[in-house]
Amino acid sequence: MPIIFLSGAWTPIYAMPPALQLLSLISPLRYYIEGTESIFFRGSKFIDLLSYFGGVLILGLFLYWFGFQKIGKLF
């Protein structure tokens, strides 16, 4: 549930307190919602969406690496 609150779906990220804005950087939903809003409301081009794709990719790679380190210790 906290990931939804930090995503900007209900409260825009710019309206959150600064501490929650920083914490929202670890929410993958943030990048999805911002990218979707950019397409629907601003008509952004693909090149403008690369920062959102990059955010999801970096977060995904980090979480994959972290999970692999944890599971690798079990075997």
N, CA, C and O of each residue as an XYZ file, in Angstrom:
300
protein
N       0.805     -1.202      0.000
C       0.000      0.000      0.000
C       0.854      1.275      0.000
O       0.484      2.230     -0.682
N       1.968      1.338      0.724
C       2.757      2.576      0.695
C       3.284      2.909     -0.691
O       3.485      4.080     -1.015
N       3.510      1.890     -1.513
C       4.037      2.157     -2.849
C       3.019      2.938     -3.680
O       3.406      3.735     -4.535
N       1.737      2.722     -3.444
C       0.704      3.464     -4.166
C       0.675      4.924     -3.692
O       0.503      5.837     -4.500
N       0.840      5.136     -2.400
C       0.848      6.506     -1.882
C       2.035      7.293     -2.414
O       1.928      8.494     -2.659
N       3.170      6.618     -2.595
C       4.376      7.291     -3.056
C       4.440      7.424     -4.574
O       5.344      8.080     -5.092
N       3.511      6.823     -5.290
C       3.589      6.809     -6.745
C       3.128      8.114     -7.386
O       3.478      8.390     -8.533
N       2.369      8.901     -6.683
C       1.827     10.120     -7.257
C       0.470      9.907     -7.892
O      -0.018     10.792     -8.595
N      -0.154      8.767     -7.669
C      -1.463      8.488     -8.257
C      -2.549      9.337     -7.602
O      -3.438      9.838     -8.290
N      -2.488      9.502     -6.293
C      -3.516     10.260     -5.576
C      -3.054     11.664     -5.239
O      -3.839     12.609     -5.316
N      -1.817     11.811     -4.875
C      -1.249     13.117     -4.565
C      -0.100     13.370     -5.526
O       0.828     12.564     -5.598
N      -0.141     14.473     -6.266
C       0.969     14.737     -7.178
C       2.297     14.824     -6.430
O       2.351     15.298     -5.296
N       3.336     14.375     -7.058
C       4.637     14.318     -6.388
C       5.119     15.709     -6.006
O       5.738     15.878     -4.956
N       4.845     16.711     -6.843
C       5.284     18.068     -6.514
C       4.554     18.638     -5.303
O       5.021     19.617     -4.721
N       3.420     18.054     -4.904
C       2.666     18.536     -3.746
C       3.044     17.806     -2.463
O       2.575     18.168     -1.384
N       3.885     16.784     -2.569
C       4.312     16.025     -1.387
C       5.408     16.787     -0.641
O       6.101     17.615     -1.233
N       5.564     16.511      0.649
C       6.695     17.085      1.375
C       8.017     16.587      0.761
O       8.056     15.511      0.165
N       9.081     17.358      0.906
C      10.361     16.988      0.280
C      10.865     15.589      0.665
O      11.448     14.893     -0.167
N      10.647     15.179      1.903
C      11.111     13.851      2.316
C      10.372     12.747      1.560
O      10.978     11.747      1.175
N       9.075     12.922      1.346
C       8.304     11.929      0.596
C       8.622     11.970     -0.891
O       8.523     10.949     -1.571
N       9.001     13.131     -1.405
C       9.415     13.210     -2.800
C      10.668     12.374     -3.033
O      10.777     11.682     -4.045
N      11.596     12.437     -2.115
C      12.814     11.619     -2.232
C      12.490     10.141     -2.076
O      13.044      9.301     -2.786
N      11.611      9.828     -1.167
C      11.231      8.435     -0.936
C      10.464      7.859     -2.125
O      10.497      6.652     -2.362
N       9.780      8.714     -2.863
C       9.015      8.231     -4.015
C       9.915      7.767     -5.156
O       9.440      7.109     -6.082
N      11.193      8.093     -5.108
C      12.118      7.656     -6.156
C      12.275      6.141     -6.190
O      12.694      5.593     -7.210
N      11.947      5.450     -5.097
C      12.078      3.993     -5.080
C      10.785      3.288     -5.475
O      10.708      2.061     -5.420
N       9.787      4.042     -5.866
C       8.506      3.456     -6.271
C       8.472      3.291     -7.787
O       8.499      4.285     -8.512
N       8.413      2.056     -8.278
C       8.353      1.874     -9.733
C       7.067      2.421    -10.339
O       7.047      2.775    -11.518
N       5.999      2.497     -9.558
C       4.747      3.056    -10.061
C       4.872      4.537    -10.389
O       4.151      5.052    -11.244
N       5.787      5.220     -9.709
C       5.988      6.648     -9.981
C       6.365      6.859    -11.435
O       5.810      7.733    -12.100
N       7.303      6.068    -11.935
C       7.774      6.240    -13.308
C       6.689      5.865    -14.311
O       6.557      6.503    -15.355
N       5.921      4.840    -13.998
C       4.824      4.441    -14.877
C       3.760      5.535    -14.957
O       3.312      5.895    -16.045
N       3.365      6.055    -13.811
C       2.308      7.073    -13.774
C       2.774      8.366    -14.426
O       2.020      8.979    -15.181
N       4.002      8.790    -14.147
C       4.504     10.013    -14.772
C       4.622      9.853    -16.281
O       4.305     10.779    -17.027
N       5.073      8.690    -16.737
C       5.175      8.442    -18.171
C       3.818      8.423    -18.838
O       3.645      8.982    -19.921
N       2.846      7.777    -18.193
C       1.494      7.720    -18.743
C       0.863      9.105    -18.794
O       0.220      9.453    -19.784
N       1.036      9.893    -17.751
C       0.501     11.252    -17.753
C       1.174     12.104    -18.824
O       0.532     12.954    -19.441
N       2.454     11.880    -19.040
C       3.153     12.639    -20.074
C       2.604     12.325    -21.459
O       2.495     13.213    -22.306
N       2.260     11.064    -21.687
C       1.704     10.688    -22.987
C       0.299     11.246    -23.158
O       0.000     11.868    -24.177
N      -0.563     11.030    -22.171
C      -1.971     11.420    -22.299
C      -2.191     12.927    -22.248
O      -2.951     13.466    -23.053
N      -1.542     13.612    -21.320
C      -1.843     15.024    -21.105
C      -0.939     15.967    -21.883
O      -1.359     17.065    -22.248
N       0.307     15.551    -22.144
C       1.250     16.440    -22.821
C       1.595     15.988    -24.228
O       2.190     16.741    -24.998
N       1.226     14.768    -24.565
C       1.557     14.252    -25.894
C       3.046     14.107    -26.101
O       3.561     14.416    -27.175
N       3.740     13.642    -25.085
C       5.196     13.524    -25.154
C       5.629     12.540    -26.223
O       4.929     11.577    -26.535
N       6.799     12.809    -26.774
C       7.390     11.904    -27.760
C       8.185     10.831    -27.036
O       8.446     10.929    -25.837
N       8.565      9.800    -27.791
C       9.284      8.669    -27.206
C      10.588      9.109    -26.553
O      10.942      8.601    -25.489
N      11.291     10.020    -27.153
C      12.580     10.457    -26.621
C      12.418     11.107    -25.249
O      13.321     11.026    -24.417
N      11.280     11.747    -25.009
C      11.024     12.383    -23.714
C      10.714     11.361    -22.625
O      10.844     11.661    -21.438
N      10.310     10.168    -23.017
C       9.934      9.126    -22.058
C      11.109      8.263    -21.635
O      10.961      7.412    -20.758
N      12.270      8.463    -22.236
C      13.425      7.625    -21.916
C      13.865      7.758    -20.454
O      14.387      6.802    -19.880
N      13.661      8.921    -19.854
C      14.040      9.071    -18.441
C      13.174      8.185    -17.546
O      13.657      7.656    -16.544
N      11.897      8.021    -17.902
C      11.017      7.154    -17.116
C      11.388      5.686    -17.316
O      11.407      4.905    -16.364
N      11.683      5.319    -18.564
C      12.128      3.952    -18.829
C      13.433      3.667    -18.102
O      13.636      2.580    -17.561
N      14.320      4.665    -18.097
C      15.596      4.509    -17.402
C      15.411      4.326    -15.904
O      16.100      3.516    -15.285
N      14.488      5.072    -15.322
C      14.212      4.933    -13.888
C      13.721      3.548    -13.533
O      14.169      2.954    -12.552
N      12.794      3.029    -14.334
C      12.277      1.681    -14.089
C      13.366      0.644    -14.300
O      13.465     -0.319    -13.539
N      14.189      0.835    -15.333
C      15.259     -0.116    -15.623
C      16.296     -0.153    -14.506
O      16.695     -1.232    -14.067
N      16.727      0.996    -14.050
C      17.724      1.055    -12.974
C      17.167      0.462    -11.692
O      17.846     -0.316    -11.021
N      15.941      0.822    -11.346
C      15.321      0.271    -10.142
C      15.142     -1.236    -10.259
O      15.384     -1.965     -9.297
N      14.723     -1.705    -11.419
C      14.545     -3.140    -11.631
C      15.849     -3.906    -11.555
O      15.905     -4.982    -10.960
N      16.902     -3.361    -12.153
C      18.203     -4.030    -12.091
C      18.737     -4.089    -10.669
O      19.306     -5.098    -10.253
N      18.551     -3.004     -9.926
C      19.002     -3.000     -8.534
C      18.243     -4.030     -7.701
O      18.846     -4.779     -6.933
N      16.928     -4.065     -7.853
C      16.136     -5.026     -7.083
C      16.436     -6.466     -7.501
O      16.429     -7.365     -6.660
N      16.698     -6.694     -8.785
C      17.077     -8.023     -9.249
C      18.399     -8.441     -8.617
O      18.529     -9.558     -8.116
N      19.379     -7.540     -8.642
C      20.683     -7.835     -8.049
C      20.559     -8.097     -6.546
O      21.167     -9.035     -6.029
N      19.791     -7.289     -5.857
C      19.606     -7.450     -4.414
C      18.940     -8.793     -4.105
O      19.373     -9.509     -3.203
N      17.899     -9.129     -4.847
C      17.222    -10.407     -4.641
C      18.118    -11.586     -4.967
O      18.092    -12.599     -4.267
N      18.907    -11.465     -6.016
C      19.827    -12.536     -6.386
C      20.877    -12.743     -5.301
O      21.259    -13.877     -5.015
N      21.342    -11.660     -4.700
C      22.320    -11.783     -3.607
C      21.715    -12.495     -2.414
O      22.374    -13.330     -1.796
N      20.487    -12.183     -2.084
C      19.821    -12.809     -0.949
C      19.533    -14.290     -1.202
O      19.778    -15.130     -0.337
N      19.016    -14.603     -2.382
C      18.683    -15.997     -2.698
C      19.947    -16.814     -2.925
O      19.986    -17.996     -2.583
N      20.965    -16.211     -3.489
C      22.216    -16.920     -3.734
C      22.871    -17.431     -2.460
O      23.587    -18.432     -2.496
N      22.641    -16.771     -1.349
C      23.216    -17.200     -0.075
C      22.515    -18.443      0.486
O      23.048    -19.122      1.363
N      21.322    -18.729     -0.027
C      20.584    -19.892      0.457
C      21.108    -21.197     -0.122
O      20.909    -22.264      0.458
N      21.778    -21.113     -1.266
C      22.229    -22.330     -1.948
C      23.699    -22.566     -1.780
O      24.229    -23.550     -2.295
